């Protein structure tokens, strides 16, 4: 399954739908995880942590 994680666009919203440990679990289960750049930055999760966990960063559109 391909799982997409968009960046939150609502004003003052800092949550992200999956954290790096969740990415790792999903990838380990055989899924492909695509995350929009800076999706977790407001919650303190850097793109590098998502990539290290196995996610692919989506190109800014």
Secondary structure, 3 states (H helix, E strand, C coil): CEEEECCCCCCCCCCCCCCHHHHHHHHHCCCEEEEECCCCHHHCCCHHHHHHHCCEEECCC
